[in-house]
């Protein structure tokens, strides 16, 4: 039995693992069915937190059973394999960026992230189970518009929580002027830009083999440097190693105001590492 909360799972690997013969039940706070693959066998309309609190009250204490131990051991093995796969990658890359970021974000952080490969890398590589994050995303018309504005709006309404945005270079260019809003309003916002000079998700299409045509019409790379596309009032740090990244990230997360960090990666190398 699979109990699904919210939307259809986005991670490709998870979608492949979900067998059609396994019963699935969706729990949603509103009567809105989200089942693009037509795999759901039932739906419970309820607040998920209230539902599970009610179930806990009706159950006896759960012992450390063999089933629970097996899941914990599997999780530990997977985490170890992920770390091993990217440990020797000295170059900056998206998978290790999310692993590193997961270890640096403070508890209670408000984490905003862009669409496309950012959400997929987050789901696949970030690990911070012992901390509580508030997650926000904005699909937008094409997945790239208004993402900085969303994060700025959340930072404007923030209290004690740190607001962090992870965004790709294409999405940032579409909403770069919103960074001026953060400057003028004195918002506490840290922006991590994964800059791979284009859209990494299109590297997974069959047309990626058509170099010039793919680059022009899908990847949309070859722009002016990212720093030249930002408003003049916005400074950007660009760490060149993982040691520099950790230092810059810690400083940015500890400071007030707008901080922008550029993490330069190679989208084709990231695709090879991911697969």
N, C-alpha and C positions, 0 to 999 in steps of 0.2 A: 504494500500500500504506500502510495506517495501522497502526502498532504502538501498541497501547493499554496503558497501565500502570494497573492498579488498576480503580477503579470506572467506571461509565458516566459520560460527561461531563455535567455539570449545566448548563453555560452554554447558554441558549436559542439564541444566535446560532451557537454551535459545532454544536449538534444540527442546525440547519437546513442547515449547510454540508456535513455528512457525507452523501455520496450513497450510496444503497443499492448501487450498482454497484462501489463501491470496496472492495477486500478489506481486512478488518480482522482482526488477530491480537491476542489479549489475553495479556499476560504477568502472571502472578500467582504469589506465593510459595506458595499453597495451591491445591488442586484444587477451587476454588469458582467456578463460572461466573457472571459478572455480565453479563447480556446482555438487558435488558428489551425492547429493540427487535428482537431476533433478527437482528442484523447481523453477528455474528462468524463468520468462516470457519475459525478455528482458535484453539487455546489452547496456550500454553507454560507449564508449571508449573515455575518457577524463581525464584530470587532475582534481581530485575531488575538490581541492581548487579553481581552476579557474572556474569550473562548478558552484559551489555554490556562488561564488562571482558574477558571471554573473546573477544567478537567483535572488540574493538579489537586484541587480540593477534594475531588471524588476518588482519587487514586491513593493507594498506600504508598509509602516511601519506596522509591526505586533503588534497589540494591545495585551494587557494582557487578552486574551480570556478565556472563560470557559475551552476550550480544553487544553490550556497551563497551566492554574491553576490546572486542574485535574492531569496532568502529574507531575507537581512540587510537589503537595501534595502526590501523590503516591510515588515519589522518596524519599521524606522526611520520609514517613511512613516506607518504606523498610530500609532506613538507620537506623532508630530508632530500628527496629526489629533486624537487624544485630548486632547492638551494645548491645542490651539487651540479645541476645542469647549467646554472648561470654564474657559479662562483668564479670560474676562470675567465669570464668575459670582462677583460680590462676596459674595453671601449664602452662608452655610454650607450645604453640600449633601453628600450621601453620595458621589457619584462623585469629586468633587474631594478629599473627605476621604481616600479611599483612595489617591489619587495623592500627596497631601501626606504621608500616613503612610508610604508606601513609601519616600519620600526621607529619612525621619527615623529609621526603625528601625535599631538597631545590628546589625552582622554577628553571626551566631550567636544571634539573638534567638529565644526560644520564643514563637511567635505562636498564640494560641487565638482562635477566632472562632465566633460563633453561627451558627445555621442561617438559613433564610428568605432575606432579601435580602442579609445580610452576606456570605455565601459567594459569591453572584452578583456583588455589587459588587467583591469582592476579585478574582475571576477576570477581571472585565471591565476594571478600572481600575488596579489596583495594579501598579507596575513597580519591581522591585528585583532585576533579573537578576544583577547583579554581586555580590550578597550571598547568604549561606547562612542560611535560616530553617528552624526546626523547626516544622512546622505541626501543630496539633491541633484537632479538632472533636468535638462530641458531639451526635448526632442526637436522643437522648432519645425519650421516648414521643411527644411532639408537637412536638419540635424546639426547645422553649423551657425545658425543666425541667433543673435541675442544671448549667447551663452555668458559673455562677460557682464552684460547688463543684469542677467539673473543673479550672478554672484555678487555684484555690487549692491543690488537690492537687498539680498540676504544679509550682507555685511552692514548695510544701513540700519537694519532692524535688529542687529545682534546686541547682546548684552555682554556677558563675560566670555562667550564662546569665540574661539578663533575661527575665521572663515578662510578656507583654502579652496582654490580653483585649480583643477588640472585640465588643460586644454591643448589641442593640437594647433599647429601653426596656421592651417587654413581657416579654422574656426576663429582664431584670434584676429586674423586679418579682416574678417567680416564684421567684427565688432570692436576693433581696436580703440575707436574714439570713446567707448564707454570707460576706458581706463582714466580719461580726464575727469569723468564723474567721480571716480574714486579719489583722485587727487584733490579736486575742488571741495569735496565733502569731508576730506580727511578720514576716509574709511580705512578700517583695519582689514586689509585683504592681501593674502599671499597668493601669487599666481605662478604656477609651474607650467611652462610651455614645452611640450614635447615637439621639438622642431625637426621633422624629417623631410622638409622641403617638399611637402605634398601630402596627398591622402594615402595613408598606408593600406587602408581597407581595400583599395582598388588593385593592390598587388595580388589579391586572391582571385581575381577574375581571369578567365582564359586569355583575354586580350592583353594581359600584362606582357606577353611575349612580343608584341608589336611595339618596339621601343619608342620611336618618335611620336607615333599616333597616340599611344597610351599616355606618354608623358604630357602631351599637349592637352588632350581632351579629358583625361581621367585623373591622372596624378596631379596635374596643374602645378608642377614644380617650376624651378627656374626663376623665381621672383627675386626682387632685391632683398638684401639681408633683412632679417626680421626686425632688427633694431631700427632700421630706416623707416619701417612701416608704423612704428609706434609714435604717439605724440611726443614732442620734444621734452615735455615736462616729466616724462616717465623714463627712469633709469632701468637698465636691465643687466643682471649678472649672468655670466655664462661659464659655469665651472667646467674644467676640462678633464677632470678625473673623478673617481668615486670619493676620494678623500676630500677634494674640493667641494663636491656636491653635498656631502654630509655637513661640512662646515658652513657652507652658504645656506643650506636649508635650515639648520639649527638657528643661525643668526636671524634669518627671515622670519621664522616662526616665533622667535622670542621678541622681535621688534614690533613696534606699532606702525600703522600707516600702510601704504601700498608698497609691496615688494614683488618684483618680477624676476623669475629665474628661468633661463633658457637651457633646456637639456637637449643638446644636439645629438640626433641618432640617425642611423641609416635604415630607411624603411624596408629595403630588400633584405638586409642582414637581419633585421628584427623579425621579418616573416620567416626566414630560414631558422632562426633560433626558436621561434614559437612552434613551428611544425616539426 
